């Protein structure tokens, strides 16, 4: 273990040097500029990576055998690797984050599924879900979970990590972020086909299901607040810049983080094929109340929202909207204008090839940036959901160079 600890400390020293670079503060200013609708230039980030395809030179190979040490090593090693090869606008904080240990009794329903993988080393697999919520009786299985903060376990973990790091890098206890993905949950519990048919054929049953899951999530949010589990200051919220002059709130006491001190987030990805009216009725009407206590709100993920801005902006404290490759960015930018952040998600398929097509990537990114400039949108661009880089890490590095060239000349 002495050898493993030494490896971790060597990586921690590199990480500390990264954190000390003044460019971090400059990038934090960029984050705030975007989220406060006073953009300096668009922010570019890359996240959700197929790390199994990235280790082209051995720099991502962990040596630690102990599971806890291996987790520490991987965190540091992957951050050092990303800083070296494809930084974009990543920000490195001057500490090792130690997450609070959180326990839950669960909501009474589990996911029953079959999976199919084409690459055993890749976490992206196909899912076939078994319907767990077919009947009114099944809805009775849903219960409100009890959330517990494992303070003793957290302190033990913090002491262990601090001892391993020694004087190379300070450790810091941090809170977390959770969102409201009611329809993501339902798709896991039921499967896609069942829930889509029931929107039409059993709307009353569907409303009862959403109401129950919404109340469960409301309770979970409140329990997180009561137990002080939320993070007040986050660099990112689901892969996008999170810093803002609005957060935490002006009356934040510096210790107890309330919902108003942090981001709320909601999604309904499975509603990509649902009409605006149905999206409004079965999701937005429920999301409005859930998001009201939060300081700022980010809505959306992979669902195309370009023609649904009018219903989304009913959400209180809305600040950021996700615009995916399946949305028309020109339509979205015109409707978003200067009111919200347009969080663009360029197509990850562009890097899932043998060799990157630079002309195509440049055209895609330029179209996004031109639409935002034309309509005065504050904008971030996040390449995420990357299931493959075509086993050619250079694709990602090249994408980063193109994106940064475009935004620096914005």
LUMFIZA-801165 format. One record per residue (C-alpha): x, y, z. Coordinates in Angstrom, 2 decimals. Each point is the difference from the previous one (the first is absolute). Last residue first. Example, Ala and Ser with C-alpha at 12.3 -4.5 7.8 and 13.67 -1.06 7.14 Angstrom:
BEGIN
X, Y, Z
13.67, -1.06, 7.14 $
-1.37, -3.44, 0.66 $
//
This chain:
BEGIN
X, Y, Z
-16.60, 34.29, -31.07 $
3.69, -0.41, -0.82 $
0.76, -1.76, 3.27 $
-3.25, -1.92, -0.50 $
1.00, -1.36, -3.42 $
3.58, -0.97, 0.85 $
-1.20, -1.66, 3.19 $
-2.48, -2.16, -1.90 $
2.53, -1.05, -2.67 $
2.70, -0.88, 2.56 $
-2.48, -1.97, 2.11 $
-1.23, -2.00, -2.98 $
3.63, -0.85, -0.84 $
0.65, -1.32, 3.50 $
-3.20, -2.05, -0.14 $
0.86, -1.55, -3.35 $
3.56, -0.57, 1.23 $
-1.43, -2.55, 2.45 $
-0.51, -2.46, -2.85 $
-1.92, -3.08, 1.07 $
-2.87, 1.37, -2.10 $
-0.50, 2.65, 2.65 $
-2.88, -1.94, 1.55 $
-2.96, 0.37, 2.36 $
0.40, 3.76, 0.29 $
-3.09, 1.20, 1.85 $
1.66, 3.42, 0.19 $
1.44, 2.83, -2.11 $
-1.12, 3.10, 1.87 $
-0.41, 3.38, -1.67 $
-0.95, 2.97, 2.20 $
-1.97, 2.99, -1.17 $
-1.36, 3.39, 0.98 $
-2.32, 0.79, -2.87 $
0.06, 3.33, -1.88 $
-2.14, -1.30, -2.86 $
2.54, 0.23, -2.85 $
2.85, -0.95, 2.32 $
-1.80, -3.13, 1.20 $
-0.92, -1.12, -3.52 $
3.54, 0.67, -1.23 $
1.46, -2.02, 2.87 $
-2.16, -3.03, -0.70 $
0.61, 0.16, -3.77 $
3.73, 0.39, 0.62 $
0.00, -3.14, 2.14 $
-1.63, -2.09, -2.72 $
2.15, 1.44, -2.80 $
3.23, -0.54, 1.95 $
-0.99, -3.57, 0.71 $
-0.79, -0.72, -3.65 $
3.24, 1.54, -1.28 $
2.06, -1.81, 2.65 $
-1.30, -3.45, -0.94 $
1.51, -2.01, 2.84 $
1.69, -3.29, -0.84 $
-1.16, -3.50, 0.92 $
-3.39, 1.25, 1.14 $
-1.80, 0.62, 3.28 $
1.24, 3.62, 0.21 $
-2.80, 1.51, -2.11 $
-2.52, -2.34, 1.63 $
0.26, 2.20, 3.10 $
-2.30, 2.58, -1.70 $
0.41, 3.42, 1.57 $
-1.96, 0.60, 3.24 $
-0.87, 3.68, 0.31 $
-0.94, 1.62, 3.28 $
-1.89, 3.09, -1.10 $
-0.02, 2.18, 3.10 $
-3.24, 1.87, 0.58 $
-1.84, 3.25, -0.77 $
2.35, 1.56, -2.57 $
-1.50, -1.87, -2.96 $
-1.55, -3.35, 0.95 $
-2.52, -0.05, -2.86 $
2.45, 1.08, -2.70 $
2.71, -2.27, 1.41 $
-2.32, -3.02, 0.00 $
-1.16, 0.52, -3.60 $
3.56, 0.38, -1.25 $
1.17, -2.92, 2.16 $
-2.49, -2.38, -1.58 $
-0.11, -2.83, 2.53 $
1.27, -3.56, -0.50 $
3.60, 1.04, 0.73 $
-1.17, 1.10, 3.46 $
-1.02, 3.34, 1.50 $
-0.01, -0.03, 3.80 $
-1.66, 3.01, 1.65 $
1.54, 2.18, 2.74 $
-1.35, 2.67, 2.38 $
-3.46, -1.01, 1.16 $
-0.78, 1.51, 3.40 $
-3.63, -1.17, -0.16 $
-0.94, -2.42, -2.82 $
-2.53, 1.55, -2.41 $
2.95, 0.55, -2.33 $
-0.16, -3.66, -0.95 $
-3.43, 0.39, -1.60 $
1.01, 2.79, -2.37 $
3.39, -1.60, -0.72 $
-1.67, -3.13, -1.43 $
0.91, 0.26, -3.69 $
3.78, -0.09, 0.53 $
-0.29, -2.55, 2.80 $
1.51, -3.14, -1.54 $
0.44, -2.58, 2.81 $
3.61, -0.86, 0.87 $
0.30, 2.04, 3.22 $
-2.59, 2.48, 1.17 $
-0.53, 2.73, 2.55 $
2.51, 1.93, 2.12 $
-1.47, 1.94, 2.92 $
1.38, 2.76, 2.22 $
-0.47, 0.72, 3.72 $
-2.13, -3.05, 0.69 $
-3.30, 0.07, 1.96 $
-2.19, 0.22, -3.16 $
1.47, -3.06, -1.70 $
-2.38, -2.62, 1.37 $
-3.03, 2.23, -0.42 $
0.65, 0.69, -3.66 $
1.12, -3.58, -0.73 $
-3.50, -1.40, 0.44 $
-1.75, 2.18, -2.57 $
3.12, -0.30, -2.20 $
-0.20, -3.79, -0.14 $
-3.33, -1.60, -0.92 $
-2.02, 2.99, -1.16 $
2.78, 2.07, -1.58 $
1.55, -2.97, -1.81 $
-3.48, -0.97, -1.23 $
-0.60, 3.48, -1.38 $
3.50, 0.19, -1.50 $
-0.48, -3.34, -1.78 $
1.94, -3.10, 1.08 $
2.78, -1.66, -2.03 $
2.92, 1.47, 1.96 $
-2.05, -0.57, 3.15 $
2.32, -2.84, 1.05 $
2.55, 2.59, 1.03 $
-2.21, 1.67, 2.57 $
2.52, 2.03, 1.98 $
0.23, 2.15, 3.14 $
2.78, 1.88, 1.77 $
0.10, 2.24, 3.04 $
3.15, 1.95, 0.64 $
1.16, 1.20, 3.43 $
-0.48, 2.47, 2.82 $
-3.80, 0.09, -0.21 $
-0.03, -3.73, 0.70 $
1.67, 0.60, 3.35 $
3.65, -0.42, 0.91 $
0.75, 0.29, 3.71 $
3.53, 1.32, 0.57 $
0.85, 3.39, -1.46 $
-3.15, 1.65, 1.35 $
-1.50, 0.56, -3.44 $
-2.04, 3.23, 0.16 $
1.12, 1.25, -3.43 $
-0.79, -3.31, -1.68 $
2.79, -2.37, -1.05 $
-0.12, 0.50, -2.87 $
-1.22, 3.07, -1.88 $
3.54, 1.07, -0.93 $
0.11, -3.21, -2.01 $
2.19, -3.08, -0.34 $
-1.67, -3.05, -1.56 $
1.74, -0.68, -3.32 $
-1.44, -3.11, -1.73 $
0.82, -3.70, 0.60 $
-3.08, -0.72, 2.12 $
0.43, 3.11, 2.12 $
3.59, 1.21, -0.01 $
2.42, 2.01, 2.14 $
-2.19, -0.52, 3.03 $
-0.52, 2.41, 2.89 $
-2.77, -0.75, 2.46 $
0.15, -3.80, -0.04 $
-3.09, -1.69, 1.44 $
0.21, -2.46, 2.89 $
-0.98, 2.28, 2.87 $
-2.19, -2.64, 1.70 $
-3.10, 2.24, -0.15 $
0.78, 0.91, -3.62 $
0.47, -3.60, -1.08 $
-3.20, -0.93, 1.84 $
-1.86, 2.76, -1.82 $
1.21, -1.17, -3.39 $
-0.93, -3.59, 0.85 $
-3.48, 1.10, 1.07 $
-0.57, 1.84, -3.27 $
1.29, -3.06, -1.88 $
-2.57, -2.22, 1.69 $
-2.74, 2.54, -0.69 $
0.97, 0.00, -3.68 $
0.06, -3.80, -0.13 $
-3.55, -0.12, 1.37 $
-1.31, 2.69, -2.31 $
1.66, -1.63, -3.00 $
-1.66, -3.37, 0.72 $
-3.40, 1.60, 0.65 $
0.31, 1.95, -3.26 $
0.83, -3.20, -1.91 $
-3.07, -1.78, 1.38 $
-2.15, 2.93, -1.07 $
1.62, 0.08, -3.46 $
-0.56, -3.71, -0.71 $
-0.22, -0.43, -3.79 $
1.91, 3.03, -1.22 $
2.80, 0.45, 2.56 $
-0.35, -3.74, 0.58 $
1.33, -0.79, -3.47 $
3.17, 2.00, 0.70 $
0.52, -1.63, 3.39 $
-0.26, -3.51, -1.32 $
2.26, 0.53, -3.02 $
2.86, 1.52, 2.00 $
0.57, -2.54, 2.75 $
-1.81, 0.01, 3.32 $
2.30, 0.63, 2.98 $
2.92, 1.40, -1.99 $
-2.32, 2.09, -2.20 $
-1.78, 1.24, 3.12 $
3.27, 1.11, 1.55 $
1.02, 1.95, -3.10 $
-3.48, 1.49, 0.04 $
0.40, 1.24, 3.56 $
3.47, 1.43, -0.62 $
0.16, 2.56, 2.78 $
3.54, 0.98, 0.90 $
2.61, -0.78, 2.61 $
3.13, 1.94, 0.89 $
2.60, -0.85, 2.63 $
1.75, 1.32, 3.06 $
3.73, 0.34, 0.47 $
2.54, -0.84, 2.70 $
3.41, 1.34, -0.98 $
3.36, -1.76, -0.22 $
3.22, 1.99, -0.15 $
2.70, -0.96, -2.52 $
3.61, -1.16, 0.39 $
0.27, 0.26, 3.81 $
-1.13, -3.57, 0.63 $
-2.23, -1.19, -2.82 $
-0.45, -3.46, 1.51 $
-0.69, 1.41, 3.46 $
-2.56, 2.46, -1.34 $
-1.75, -2.77, -1.92 $
-0.23, -2.21, 3.09 $
-1.18, 2.83, 2.26 $
-2.69, 1.00, -2.52 $
-1.18, -3.60, -0.32 $
-0.33, -0.35, 3.77 $
-1.80, 3.34, 0.24 $
-2.41, -1.07, -2.74 $
-0.68, -3.35, 1.66 $
-0.80, 1.76, 3.29 $
-2.21, 2.56, -1.72 $
-2.05, -2.52, -1.90 $
-2.70, 2.46, -1.04 $
-3.31, -1.79, -0.22 $
-2.80, 0.27, -2.56 $
-3.27, -1.81, 0.70 $
-1.72, -1.01, -3.20 $
-3.60, 0.94, -0.79 $
-1.89, -3.07, -1.14 $
-1.04, -1.42, -3.37 $
-1.44, -3.50, 0.36 $
-3.48, 1.49, -0.03 $
0.51, 0.84, -3.66 $
0.08, -3.73, -0.71 $
-3.55, -0.33, 1.30 $
-1.16, 2.61, -2.49 $
1.48, -2.20, -2.71 $
2.95, -0.45, -2.36 $
2.76, 1.63, 2.05 $
2.93, -2.46, -0.04 $
0.18, -0.37, -3.79 $
3.13, -1.92, -0.97 $
2.73, 2.11, -1.57 $
2.07, -0.91, -3.07 $
3.30, 1.86, 0.11 $
2.78, 0.45, -2.56 $
3.49, 0.71, 1.32 $
2.31, 2.97, 0.61 $
2.38, -1.00, 2.81 $
2.70, -0.96, -2.48 $
2.54, -2.70, 0.88 $
-2.35, -2.84, -1.00 $
-0.43, 1.46, -3.47 $
-3.07, -1.08, -1.99 $
-2.19, -0.06, 3.08 $
-3.58, -1.19, 0.54 $
-1.93, 0.57, 3.16 $
-3.09, -1.58, 1.50 $
-1.97, 1.89, 2.59 $
-1.77, 0.15, 3.33 $
0.39, 3.42, 1.66 $
-1.14, 0.12, 3.59 $
-3.12, 1.38, 1.63 $
-0.40, 0.81, 3.69 $
1.28, 3.57, -0.09 $
3.41, -0.74, 1.48 $
1.19, -0.17, 3.64 $
2.63, 2.61, -0.75 $
3.56, 0.63, 1.18 $
2.25, 3.00, -0.69 $
3.76, 0.11, 0.55 $
1.17, 3.60, -0.40 $
2.34, 0.30, -2.94 $
3.70, 0.70, 0.56 $
1.35, 2.43, -2.59 $
3.81, 0.21, -0.28 $
0.93, 3.68, 0.19 $
1.13, 2.98, -2.07 $
-2.91, -0.15, -2.50 $
0.77, -0.80, -3.64 $
-2.10, 1.81, -2.61 $
-0.54, -1.44, -3.48 $
-0.28, 2.50, -2.86 $
1.17, -2.30, -2.82 $
2.57, -2.14, 1.78 $
0.54, -2.69, -2.60 $
3.44, -1.68, 0.20 $
1.89, 0.99, 3.14 $
-2.90, 1.19, 2.14 $
-1.97, -3.11, -0.98 $
2.85, -2.30, 1.03 $
0.53, 1.79, 3.32 $
-3.72, -0.27, 0.72 $
-0.05, -3.71, -0.90 $
3.01, -0.74, 2.22 $
-1.34, 1.92, 2.99 $
-3.42, -1.65, 0.08 $
1.48, -3.38, -0.94 $
2.55, 0.11, 2.81 $
-2.60, 0.85, 2.61 $
-2.25, -2.84, -1.14 $
2.96, -2.39, -0.11 $
0.94, 0.96, 3.55 $
-3.48, -0.92, 1.16 $
-0.03, -3.27, -1.97 $
3.50, -1.13, 1.14 $
1.79, -1.25, -3.11 $
1.56, 3.30, -1.01 $
1.99, 0.01, -3.26 $
-2.48, 1.89, -2.16 $
0.55, 0.16, -3.77 $
-1.21, 3.34, -1.36 $
3.43, 1.13, -1.21 $
0.47, -3.28, -1.86 $
0.47, 1.56, -3.44 $
-3.33, -0.41, -1.81 $
-2.11, -0.16, 3.14 $
-3.02, 1.79, -1.47 $
-2.17, -2.86, -1.28 $
-0.99, -1.37, 3.43 $
-0.50, 3.61, 1.12 $
-3.12, 0.27, -2.13 $
-0.72, 3.53, 1.25 $
-2.89, 1.74, 1.72 $
1.44, 3.54, -0.20 $
1.49, 2.62, -2.33 $
-0.38, 3.74, 0.69 $
-0.11, 3.19, -2.08 $
-1.04, 3.40, 1.41 $
-1.34, 2.67, -2.36 $
1.61, 3.46, 0.25 $
-0.16, 2.86, 2.50 $
-3.65, -0.73, 0.67 $
-2.17, 2.27, 2.13 $
-2.98, -2.32, 0.35 $
0.98, -0.79, 3.63 $
0.59, -3.64, -0.96 $
2.32, 0.88, -2.88 $
2.01, 2.66, 1.82 $
0.22, -2.16, 3.11 $
1.60, -2.84, -1.96 $
2.38, 2.40, -1.79 $
1.09, 1.44, 3.35 $
0.68, -3.55, 1.18 $
2.11, -0.42, -3.13 $
2.17, 2.96, 0.88 $
0.37, -1.31, 3.54 $
1.14, -3.39, -1.31 $
2.41, 1.68, -2.44 $
2.00, 1.19, 3.00 $
1.58, -3.50, 0.29 $
0.02, -1.06, 3.65 $
-2.54, -2.77, -0.61 $
2.24, -1.60, -2.61 $
2.94, 0.09, 2.41 $
-2.15, -1.65, 2.65 $
-0.96, -2.75, -2.45 $
3.65, -0.67, -0.77 $
0.74, -0.25, 3.73 $
-3.00, -2.30, 0.42 $
1.33, -2.28, -2.75 $
3.28, -0.40, 1.91 $
-1.97, -0.56, 3.19 $
-2.07, -2.72, -1.64 $
3.10, -1.79, -1.29 $
1.56, 0.22, 3.46 $
-3.13, -1.49, 1.54 $
0.18, -2.93, -2.42 $
3.66, -0.66, 0.81 $
-0.69, 0.14, 3.73 $
-2.96, -2.35, -0.50 $
//
